[in-house]
Amino acid sequence: MILKSRGNRHLRTLMGSVLGASLLLTSGLSLPVLAQPTLIARGSKGSIRKAERSYRRGEYSTALMALTQIIQQDPQDADAYFLRGIVHVTQRQTEAGFADFAQAIQLRPRLVSRYYLSGLDCVGFEPQKSVWAYTQDLKQNPKDAAAYAGRGRFYVALDKSADAIEDLLQATTLNVKDHESYWLLGQMYRSQGDYSAAISNYTKALELDPQNVSVYIERGTAHDYAGNSRLSLADYTKALDLDSTQARAYYNRGVTQDDPAKKIADYTYAIERSTERNLFTHLAYNNRGGVLRRLGKEQDAIASFTQAIALSPNYAAAYRSRGLVHSTLGQYQKAIEDYTQAIALNSNDALAHAARGLAYANLDKATQARRDYDRAVKLYPQASRESDYALVYYNRALLRAAENPKGALRDYSRAIQVSAEDADFFIDRGDVLDRLGKHQQAIEDYTQAIKLDANQSRAYNNRGVAREQQEDLEGALRDYGDAIATAPNDALAYRNRGSLRLRQSNYEGAAQDYTRVIQLSPEDAEAYYQRGLAHTALKEKQAALDDLQEAAMLAQQQKDPELYQQIRDQMTKVKMLTP
């Protein structure tokens, strides 16, 4: 009997990016927040000054009533319209407020400068209205750098990148010392993937403001996205030299670090220095858990993922990450519970479906496993080159192999198409091809597996089986020998070589191989039986009877009546032999 090496079915664990949340943290795009200046020019009517004082005390109704009376008495009073607009917008009566602003500007066009300098702080930063305000000012003051800078910021809020960049470039042309506009240009270019331009503008901002911690962090992210981790780490470290409380800098440096111990240290610092306003603390716990998992510190990893979940109960990635650790520990039911929660929060999480399918497979729940694999295959982008995507096909193929070998063959082929560097994929596809009688194609797959990994004893053994079925006995013998050389404690290759040697009448060689099988697996009834056959052929009657008696006892204990009967029949023949 010749046997294939099957490997560890369903134990190809999906790695999963437990660092799926390992995105570098960037600051939001800040909009101008201006200190509230004097709203009404000197020399204005006393009644308007009185209305302004009511406004500043929060007496909005009183202020509105007074200003409305002033306008009724003098419909040409631009200051009254302007101040009433401020009061309206402060009370969230935006349309009424901007109607008053428009009337004020129409009455006195030069008022617009004071409008954008003072009014924007009161309007709650409604981008569309603010762009209109800055545009009105630029009609009067086309060289106003601050107006270009302000309008550019609000174009950012409106997601009008081209307009924003055009205004910010104009602002820096008119005012080469506008470090905030350089910083914001860096943000815009980085969001468009133009990391070189982003870094250039961040650098200009830092030349003007060398103590700006936030810009060092932002430039660090741009360096990282550009693939220069050395400069990225230098920027994060500089930011921390300037302000050691910067949790975001620790977090981003942790993402960028290669050394696991340094990554853990940085994530821990980020956690310790975080505040209630730091919305990324759960990410730091999750990422730290991922590093601990890769270091084999599963319990610490679970604790870290649990902290992430406690901080952010709807954080699907943390459930999935914790599930992966439970799977590693063989705690498949706990893993399934975590994956199920992750899927409830994000039903399109392909990796969670794939990982849950793997957990079900390890619990021999083939129907549920196949359902999850099918779902994962649909969710992964068809052009994906991710290793986990390939493993979804591979693991589904393992499920299909017994009952649907042709379906399994398609899955193995898809896995190879996605990731052609995995020797196991070729070995298992070779096994299916061999079962389908396509021995030569199977041999080609085993050969490719050996090219990818010359230490694959399973590939040598199974290629030997395929060659033996093609009656290439010498080739099979060489393969079994190579399998033994790469895995000297693997009984299967010794068994197959022993069987082949029996076929070739090399009884001494067969007896030696089966002796090694017995040393490695002392309860192997079949090995004793086969060695008994070799001793019989060598006319070693007593040795043959001893092996057959041991084989019979083991077969009986192992409740294998068919083998037991074969052994008893052979014992009868041996006893009839002449000593």
Phi, psi and omega in degrees: 000127177252141186233144174270151172276125186265347182072196181257097182296136176067013179255015174277087186294134173289123179295311180066137179277087173296347173261028178302336178266012184281049175276143176292138182274129177242155179282159176290166179276110186283144175251157187295131173243110188258142172296141185286115180272186174295130185275330186240135183293155175299147180091357178292164181301148178300325180295325178289320178299321179296319178296323179296320180295322176298318178300315183293334177277358180085012180269072190292319181297319179297317181296316181298318181297316181295317182292324178296321178296320179297317181294322178297323180284327181218089182297354180260010185276096182296321181300321181294316176299316183299312182292323179295326175299318178300315181296315179302312184292325177300328179268014179067021175264069192298313184297315178297321180296315182286334173296319177293320178300315181299319179294321180296317182292322178297321180287326182216090186305325183289350178295341186299327179301313179293331178300307186286334180285331185245321186292325185298329180295339184262343190271003178074018176057051172283109192304313184298316179293322181293320176301317178301317182297312180296323179297320177299319179295318183292336174295326180272329185228075187293352178251019184278100183299319182296326179292319176299317180297315180295316180295323177301320179297319181285333172296324176301313181298331179272003179062034176255079189299314183298316179295320180298312181297319180300315180292319182292323176296320178295321180298316181286337175290318180283332181221092186290353179257015180278082185295329180293323178290323174299317180299315182291326173299320176301317179299316183294313180297322180295320180295337178268000180083009177267079189290329179297313178294322179299312182297320179300316181287322175300320181296318177297320178298320181288328176298326180275332183221075189290354179257010185279101184299317184299322182291324175299319180295316181294319178294325176300319179294322179295317176301319182295313179297331179280357177088016180248081184293332180297312179291327178299311179299323180297320180292317179297320180294321177297317178301319180287330174296324180281327182208099185286000178266002186285093182299323182297323179293320177297317181299309182296323178293324176298320178297321187279330182302149173263325184288121183303319181296320179291324177298312181299317180299315182292318177297322179294317176300317180300318180294315183293330183261005181282158176235179180299336182277346180282104185279007185248006183301321179296328177293321180296317177298316181297314181293321177298321176299322179297319179293316179299323179298315181293336177276359180082014179262072190296317182294320176295322179296315179300318179298320181291318177296323179296322175297319178300318181292321179298322180283328183220084186299343180258019182273093187300321184299327181291321176298315180297318180297318179294324177299321179298323178290317177303321178296318179302324181276001181078011180268070191291325180293318176297320178299315180300320178299317179292316179298321180297320178294319178299319180291325177297327180276332180212091186292348180260017180280098183299318183295323179296318176297316181296317181292322178293322176301319178297319179295317177299319180299320179291342174263012179061031175259078190295322183297312179295321180298314182296322179297317180291320178298318179299318181293318181298318180299321180289328185279327179293138175302136184297337180268007185297142176246015184290143180297325179296326178297317178298321182292331176299312177297318182298312182292325176292325177297321178300322177292322186279339194307317185288314187263335184222071184299327180291321175295320178297320180299319178296319180293317177299319181295322177293320178299319179292324178298322180283318185218096186269015182250011183255113184298323181301324181300317181289321180298311184289327174293322176300321179299317180293317178301319180296318178298327180276006177083008180264070190294321182294318177295324177297316179300321179295321178292318179297322180296319178295322178299320180293324176297324180284328182209100184291351180261016181278089180298327180298321180294317178298313183299311184289329174293324176299320179297315180296319179293322179296324178290338175267008180065022171271076189290323179293320176297319179296318180299318179297319181295318178297321178297319178293324177298318179294321180296324181276338180216078187294349179252017178264109186294334188298315181295322176298319181298313182293321178292322177298319179296318179293321180296326175299317178299325182271007180064024174267077190289324178295316178298320180296316180299319179297316181296317181290331174298320179292323177300316182294323177298321182278333183217081188296344182261018186273099182297320181299322181294317177298319180299312182294322178292326176299322177296319179296315179298323179298314180296330179275003180062032177260080192300311184292320178297322179295314181297320179300314180294319182291323177296318178295320179296317180298316181298315181293319180297322178293316179297324183270007176054055176240082186296326181296312178295320180301318181292322177300317182294316180298319179296320180292322178299321179298318179295319183293321181296335180277351180287150176288133180303000000 
